[in-house]
Amino acid sequence: MAQKSNRFISKEVRRFTVIAIISIAITLFLSYHVANLLFGVNSFEVYKSLKNKRSYLISEINRLQESNARLQKEYFELKNLEPEE
């Protein structure tokens, strides 16, 4: 009877150990992917940085287009003042 009890405890310990190892492996796997998502090459911080850079570049393009239009207008005004040859 004691031997059956020891076998049962042994099976329970073995089962618990297997479940614990699998749980730890899954936890490590998921932790790695969450950390990679937050701090890796394709992370949320990189996304925010690129989004800010995009908005800056769009505003810079608009500023340069306005400046270009103003300078082009000034150029054509000066060109019309010069006598034609």
C-alpha positions as CSV (number, residue, x, y, z in Angstrom):
1,M,0.0,0.0,0.0
2,A,2.8,2.4,0.8
3,Q,4.5,1.6,-2.5
4,K,1.3,2.5,-4.4
5,S,1.1,5.8,-2.4
6,N,4.8,6.5,-3.3
7,R,4.1,5.8,-7.0
8,F,1.1,8.1,-6.9
9,I,3.1,10.9,-5.3
10,S,5.9,10.3,-7.7
11,K,3.5,10.6,-10.7
12,E,2.1,13.8,-9.2
13,V,5.5,15.3,-8.7
14,R,6.5,14.4,-12.2
15,R,3.3,15.8,-13.6
16,F,3.8,19.0,-11.6
17,T,7.4,19.3,-12.8
18,V,6.4,18.9,-16.4
19,I,3.6,21.5,-16.1
20,A,5.9,23.9,-14.3
21,I,8.6,23.6,-17.0
22,I,6.1,24.1,-19.8
23,S,4.6,27.1,-18.0
24,I,8.0,28.6,-17.5
25,A,8.9,28.0,-21.2
26,I,5.7,29.6,-22.4
27,T,6.2,32.6,-20.0
28,L,9.8,33.1,-21.3
29,F,8.6,32.9,-24.9
30,L,5.8,35.4,-24.5
31,S,8.1,37.7,-22.4
32,Y,10.6,37.8,-25.1
33,H,8.1,38.7,-27.7
34,V,6.5,41.4,-25.6
35,A,9.9,42.9,-24.8
36,N,10.7,42.8,-28.5
37,L,7.5,44.6,-29.3
38,L,8.2,47.3,-26.8
39,F,11.9,47.8,-27.3
40,G,13.0,46.0,-30.5
41,V,13.6,47.1,-34.0
42,N,9.9,47.2,-34.9
43,S,8.9,48.6,-31.5
44,F,6.2,51.0,-30.6
45,E,8.8,53.7,-29.7
46,V,10.3,53.4,-33.2
47,Y,6.8,53.7,-34.7
48,K,6.1,56.9,-32.7
49,S,9.5,58.3,-33.7
50,L,8.8,57.6,-37.4
51,K,5.3,59.1,-37.1
52,N,6.8,62.3,-35.6
53,K,9.5,62.4,-38.3
54,R,6.8,62.0,-40.9
55,S,4.8,64.9,-39.6
56,Y,7.9,67.1,-39.4
57,L,8.9,66.2,-43.0
58,I,5.3,67.0,-44.2
59,S,5.4,70.4,-42.6
60,E,8.9,71.0,-44.0
61,I,7.7,70.1,-47.5
62,N,4.8,72.6,-47.1
63,R,7.2,75.3,-45.9
64,L,9.6,74.7,-48.8
65,Q,6.8,74.7,-51.3
66,E,5.6,78.1,-50.0
67,S,9.1,79.5,-50.1
68,N,9.7,78.1,-53.6
69,A,6.4,79.7,-54.8
70,R,7.4,83.1,-53.2
71,L,10.9,83.0,-54.7
72,Q,9.6,81.9,-58.1
73,K,7.2,84.8,-58.1
74,E,10.0,87.2,-57.2
75,Y,12.2,85.7,-60.0
76,F,9.5,86.2,-62.6
77,E,8.9,89.8,-61.4
78,L,12.6,90.5,-61.7
79,K,12.8,88.8,-65.1
80,N,10.0,91.0,-66.5
81,L,11.9,94.2,-65.3
82,E,14.9,93.3,-67.4
83,P,14.9,94.5,-71.0
84,E,14.7,91.8,-73.6
85,E,17.6,91.3,-75.9
